Amino acid sequence: MVAITSLCVFCGSSTPEDPRYRETARALGTLVATRGIGLVYGGGRTGLMGELADAALLAGGRVTGVIPTGLFSREIPHTGLTQMHEVGTMHARKQLMYDLADGFIALPGGLGTLDELAEVTTWSQLGLHAKPVVLLDVDGFWDPLAAQLDRMVGAGLLKPANRALIQRAASPEDAMSALAAARPAHQEKWITPGDR
């Protein structure tokens, strides 16, 4: 069993019309906070990011945001967080979020969410960490990605063991259970931005 004391959540800064996306983000934020787990996320105030953070804060949780200073014109920083880290680059943002977390959940999102998900899972594939990664579905949002990953396995481009690094869950509760049930983390040798 993996002890999750700090969880990084990847999600969009946009607000989908379907209310289920917002409801799931709020439910996850509330669940993380009520379990005493610190939340780490991209630091935005809008979209699913804002819903997630606001719900965790409302439930008394600790919320840490990480945002590049240069994004202030695109992403509105959340001013009510427990802690906000301003970093210089997108890579520094991802590195710090990864360093601060024991596990990762990806809510629906856009290209930024895909980038974060792909990088953290690639690092796991390379043995740079063994922190669990879970896709939290809303209305089958992650079905096409799961099908593409399976196609990669079928084509011989992705090993089944590496495909298994990305788990799926249908609810916040299931996602937290999947994180906790993941294999224990090995000795981690995190790379720094200068090592890449």
C-alpha positions in Angstrom: 0.0 0.0 0.0 1.2 3.5 -0.9 0.7 6.2 1.8 -0.6 9.3 0.0 -0.1 12.4 2.1 0.1 14.8 -0.8 -1.7 14.4 -4.1 -1.1 16.2 -7.4 -4.2 16.7 -9.6 -3.9 17.6 -13.3 -7.0 19.2 -14.8 -8.2 21.9 -17.1 -8.4 25.6 -16.5 -11.6 25.7 -18.7 -15.1 25.1 -17.5 -17.0 22.4 -19.5 -20.7 22.9 -20.0 -21.6 19.5 -18.7 -22.0 20.0 -14.9 -20.7 16.5 -14.2 -17.1 17.7 -14.8 -17.4 20.4 -12.2 -19.2 18.1 -9.8 -16.4 15.5 -10.0 -13.7 18.1 -9.5 -15.5 19.5 -6.4 -16.1 16.0 -5.1 -12.4 15.1 -5.5 -11.3 18.3 -3.8 -13.6 17.7 -0.9 -12.5 14.0 -0.5 -8.8 14.9 -0.6 -9.3 17.5 2.1 -11.5 15.4 4.4 -8.9 12.6 4.3 -6.2 15.0 5.4 -4.3 14.8 2.1 -2.6 17.9 0.8 -3.6 19.0 -2.7 -1.1 20.1 -5.3 -2.3 21.5 -8.6 -1.5 24.1 -11.3 -2.5 27.1 -9.2 -5.3 28.5 -11.3 -8.6 30.1 -10.1 -10.8 29.3 -13.1 -12.3 26.2 -14.7 -11.9 22.7 -13.2 -8.7 23.9 -11.4 -10.7 26.5 -9.5 -13.6 24.1 -8.7 -11.1 21.5 -7.3 -9.1 24.0 -5.2 -12.2 25.9 -3.9 -13.8 22.6 -2.7 -10.7 21.5 -1.0 -10.3 24.8 0.8 -13.9 24.9 1.8 -13.5 21.4 3.4 -10.5 22.7 5.4 -7.8 21.2 3.2 -4.2 22.3 2.4 -3.9 23.5 -1.2 -0.6 24.2 -2.9 -0.5 25.9 -6.3 2.4 26.0 -8.7 2.2 28.5 -11.6 4.8 30.0 -13.9 5.0 33.8 -13.5 4.7 34.2 -17.3 1.2 32.5 -17.3 -0.4 35.2 -15.3 -1.9 36.7 -18.4 -3.5 33.4 -19.4 -4.3 31.6 -16.1 -5.7 33.7 -13.3 -3.8 32.6 -10.1 -5.8 31.6 -7.1 -5.2 34.1 -4.3 -6.7 32.1 -1.5 -4.4 29.0 -1.4 -2.5 27.7 1.6 0.7 28.1 -0.5 1.5 29.4 -4.0 4.8 28.8 -5.7 5.7 31.0 -8.6 8.3 29.4 -10.9 10.1 30.6 -14.0 9.1 27.9 -16.6 6.5 25.3 -17.4 9.1 22.6 -16.8 9.9 24.0 -13.4 6.1 23.9 -12.7 5.8 20.3 -13.5 9.0 19.3 -11.7 7.9 21.0 -8.5 4.4 19.6 -8.7 5.9 16.1 -9.2 8.3 16.6 -6.3 5.6 17.7 -3.9 3.2 14.7 -4.5 3.0 11.1 -3.6 0.6 10.2 -6.4 -1.3 11.7 -9.4 -4.9 11.9 -10.6 -5.8 13.3 -14.0 -9.2 14.9 -14.2 -10.5 15.8 -17.7 -8.4 18.6 -19.3 -6.8 19.8 -22.5 -3.3 19.7 -23.9 -1.7 20.9 -20.6 -3.3 18.0 -18.8 -2.1 15.5 -21.4 1.4 17.0 -21.3 1.6 16.6 -17.5 0.1 13.1 -17.6 2.4 11.9 -20.3 5.5 13.3 -18.6 4.9 11.9 -15.2 4.0 8.5 -16.6 7.1 8.5 -18.8 9.2 9.3 -15.8 7.7 6.3 -14.1 8.3 4.1 -17.1 12.0 5.2 -17.0 12.2 4.3 -13.3 12.7 7.8 -12.1 9.8 7.4 -9.7 7.1 4.9 -8.8 4.3 7.1 -7.8 0.8 5.9 -8.9 -1.1 7.6 -11.7 -4.9 7.4 -12.1 -7.2 8.8 -14.8 -10.5 9.9 -13.2 -13.2 9.5 -15.8 -16.3 11.6 -16.3 -18.7 10.2 -18.9 -16.0 8.1 -20.5 -13.8 11.1 -21.1 -10.6 9.0 -21.1 -11.9 6.2 -23.3 -10.1 7.4 -26.4 -6.8 7.7 -24.6 -7.2 4.3 -23.0 -8.0 2.9 -26.5 -4.9 4.6 -27.9 -2.7 3.2 -25.2 -4.1 -0.3 -25.8 -3.4 0.2 -29.6 0.2 1.1 -28.7 0.5 -2.2 -26.8 -1.0 -4.1 -29.7 1.4 -2.5 -32.1 4.4 -3.5 -29.9 5.2 0.2 -29.1 4.3 0.1 -25.5 5.0 -2.7 -23.0 2.0 -4.1 -21.2 3.8 -3.4 -17.8 4.2 0.3 -18.8 0.5 0.4 -20.0 -0.4 -0.7 -16.5 1.2 2.4 -15.0 -1.9 4.4 -15.9 -5.0 3.2 -14.0 -8.6 4.3 -14.4 -11.3 5.1 -12.0 -15.0 6.1 -12.3 -15.3 8.1 -9.1 -13.1 10.1 -6.7 -13.5 7.3 -4.1 -12.3 4.7 -6.7 -9.4 6.9 -7.7 -8.2 7.3 -4.1 -8.5 3.5 -3.6 -6.5 2.8 -6.8 -3.8 5.2 -5.6 -3.6 3.5 -2.2 -3.5 0.0 -3.7 -0.6 0.8 -6.0 2.7 -1.0 -5.5 5.0 0.5 -2.9 7.3 3.2 -4.3 10.9 2.2 -4.9 13.9 4.4 -4.0 13.3 7.4 -6.1 15.9 9.2 -8.1 14.2 12.2 -9.3 15.9 14.1 -12.1 16.3 17.9 -12.0 15.6 20.2 -14.9 19.3 20.5 -15.6 19.5 16.7 -16.0 17.1 16.5 -18.9 
